[in-house]
Amino acid sequence: MNTPELLPNQPHDHEGPVFREPWEAQAFAMAVSLHAKGVFTWTEWTETIGALIAADNEPDETGERYYGYWLAALEQLVAANTPISRELLSDRKNAWDKAARATPHGEAIILGRNKV
């Protein structure tokens, strides 16, 4: 099998690029899903994530912050292109963060589970 061209320090296995953490795959899937639902175009996506990467004063030479840019771009595009307020989006993000931190590894994340 031909391995796709990799970025420097991009994690990969014998088949090609892989995600470092499950949340990275989820962020990727959210971007694909939101695009498919018409929340944003690929042009909007590439311009938004490109601007975030370009604005970072420290190059991400290891690629460890790459999906952080994905999350920030998703937040910006959802806030700009849907009727949800930034405050509600922030509240929901914090609720999911608390629930994820309170969830034992391997279990489904349940919104509202916030005992850490």
C-alpha positions in Angstrom: 0.0 0.0 0.0 1.3 3.5 -0.8 1.6 5.6 2.3 0.2 9.2 1.9 2.8 12.0 2.2 3.2 12.9 5.8 3.8 16.2 7.4 6.9 16.5 9.6 6.3 14.7 13.0 2.8 13.7 12.0 1.8 10.5 13.8 1.3 7.5 11.5 1.2 3.8 11.3 2.0 1.5 8.4 -1.2 2.6 6.6 -0.7 6.4 6.9 -1.6 9.2 9.3 -3.4 8.5 12.6 -4.9 10.7 15.3 -3.0 11.1 18.5 -6.1 11.1 20.7 -9.8 10.1 20.2 -10.9 13.7 20.5 -8.9 14.6 17.4 -10.8 12.1 15.4 -14.1 13.5 16.8 -13.1 17.0 15.9 -12.3 15.9 12.4 -15.7 14.1 12.2 -17.5 17.2 13.5 -15.9 19.3 10.8 -16.9 16.9 8.1 -20.4 16.5 9.5 -21.0 20.3 9.9 -19.8 20.9 6.4 -22.1 18.2 5.0 -25.0 19.9 6.9 -24.1 23.3 5.2 -23.0 25.1 8.3 -19.9 26.2 6.5 -18.1 25.8 3.1 -14.7 24.3 2.7 -13.5 27.7 1.6 -14.7 29.2 4.9 -13.1 26.3 6.8 -9.7 26.6 5.1 -9.7 30.4 5.5 -10.6 30.2 9.2 -8.2 27.4 10.2 -5.5 29.0 8.1 -5.9 32.3 9.8 -5.7 30.7 13.3 -2.5 28.8 12.4 -1.0 31.9 10.8 -1.8 34.0 13.9 0.1 31.6 16.2 3.4 33.3 17.1 5.0 29.9 17.9 5.3 27.4 15.1 3.6 24.1 15.9 6.6 22.0 14.7 5.4 18.8 16.4 1.8 19.1 15.2 0.5 18.7 18.8 -1.6 21.8 18.6 -3.1 21.1 15.1 -6.4 19.8 16.3 -6.6 22.7 18.8 -6.8 24.9 15.7 -9.6 22.6 14.4 -11.6 23.1 17.6 -11.1 26.9 17.6 -12.1 27.0 13.9 -15.2 24.9 14.6 -16.2 27.2 17.4 -15.8 30.3 15.3 -17.7 28.9 12.3 -20.6 27.6 14.4 -20.8 30.9 16.3 -20.8 32.8 13.0 -23.1 30.6 11.0 -25.8 29.3 13.4 -28.2 31.1 15.7 -26.4 29.9 18.9 -24.9 32.6 21.0 -21.3 32.7 21.9 -22.3 32.5 25.6 -24.5 29.4 25.0 -21.7 27.8 23.0 -19.2 28.5 25.8 -21.5 27.1 28.4 -22.1 23.9 26.4 -18.3 23.6 25.7 -17.6 23.9 29.5 -20.4 21.4 30.3 -18.9 18.8 27.9 -15.4 19.4 29.2 -16.6 18.7 32.8 -18.5 15.6 31.7 -15.6 14.3 29.7 -13.2 14.8 32.7 -15.7 13.0 35.0 -16.1 10.0 32.7 -14.0 6.9 33.3 -12.0 5.9 30.3 -13.9 3.7 27.9 -17.4 4.8 29.1 -19.7 7.0 27.1 -19.6 10.7 28.0 -22.9 11.8 29.5 -23.6 15.5 29.6 -24.3 16.5 33.1 -21.7 14.1 34.6 -19.4 16.6 36.2 -17.9 15.1 39.3 -14.2 15.2 38.7 
